[in-house]
Amino acid sequence: MKNKIGKFNFVNDFLSKSWKKTSELSHEQVICFHEDNKMKAFEDKSRFIRKDHGHDGKQFRTKQMFVSPFADMEVTDEFLDCLQIAKGKREERIAILKKQSEIFYHFLCIHIGTERTVKFRRLLLNTYVNRPKSEYIIGSKAEGLNMPGSDTDMLDVQTNLAREKGENSHNGSCLDTYYTYDSLMSNVYPGYVILEINDNSGEFESSHVYKKRIEASLKKSSLEDHVVHGPALMTSTFFDDVDKVIAVQSETWPIIAVEWINRKRKFGWPSGEMITSIIQKGCFIVPVGRSRDHVNDYEWRLSFCLAEQELISTFNHIQMLVYGVLKLILKEIIDTQNIAQLISSYIMKTVMFWVIEGTCSSYWDTSEYTPLPKCMHTTINSVCD
């Protein structure tokens, strides 16, 4: 909502109950204010009801106490003991839990980001950073997180196309397809494929040789130095280190991942519309085998990074905070231990998807802080399992 006083334009901020001059804000910040105001208005509407008190025929608007999600979350005495909340009356212990949850929530907002900060990061990177259409910013920063020590990850999609054998591309033609693959090949580890050159020669493309070829091409065409950094090619800019992941686009959805499309979802996440949108975009194939010593030079890995990014864009703020905590645990604790090779950021992300898909939306209620510890407990237990 904009107000105009004299020669200045103002935008209301319902969250902080204040207003700002638009001349002092960027266009992106104004958009964020409007989005937050809409969410605030929706929350207020759901928390207030009209109640007839039966006196003089007048109606008064009274605030309705919203039902605590703890009834659904089954906060047991054992759970309260795990949080080291002192023994006593249950009502008093729950009150302590709520207070601790609020403190924990604000602590995480400082270290991971407020809801507005996360939105602004996404908006800035995914909308206003100039880049060719063949390049996509991926990883934590594109998801709205800015974890300490994180590089900027970028997907560099090549002109070659691939498709699953026996499947037609979205335009119904196979003429532009340079590679074919079989995602169900018995002698290849699930999630990896072997790319066959689509010229009836029966030859396969080496992932190691392909990446070396692209690396040499980049060195000739760019003034920047590219250094091999795991599965990516790293280059440094004035602002950050950028990990560029080389990829080939698959125009068809891999058969091995069809189960994700068709499986029944009790709580309706993700929605059917989002699933359709994701599969129409296909996936990517990156030149990375299971072994880093080039033993499996012909293996390529299926990548669903943009699909994952789209799913994360639906997370509410409680879900984003839990996801951020998992990444902090990985970086600050697990990566410093001997088990660092057993758990990766990708595993943490996959666990989040499974937990959210298997829980109702009220479990992640954002109207109070109380769900946060229980959601953390459930998700970390899922990682351990």
Buried (B, 14 or more C-beta within 10 A) or exposed (E): EEEEEEEEBBBBBBBEEEBBEBEEBEEBBBBBBBBBBEBEEEBEEEEEEEEEEEEEEEEEEEEEEEEBBBEBBEBEEEBBEEBEBEEEEEEEBBEBBBEBBBEBBEEBBEEBBBBBBBBBBBBBBBEEEEEEEEEBBBBBBBBBBBBEEBBBBBBBBBEBBBBBBEBEBEEEEBEEBBBBBBBEBEEBEEBBBBBBBBEEEEEBBBBBEBBEBBBEEBEEEEEEEBEEBEBBBBBEEEEEEBBBBBBBBBBBBBBBBEEBEEEEEEEEBBEEEBBEEBBEBBBBBBBBBEEEEEEBBBBBBBBBBBBBBBBBBEBBBBBBBBBBBBBBBBBEEBBEEEEEEEBEBEEBBBBBBEBBBBBEEBBBBBBBBBBBBBBBBBBBEBBEE
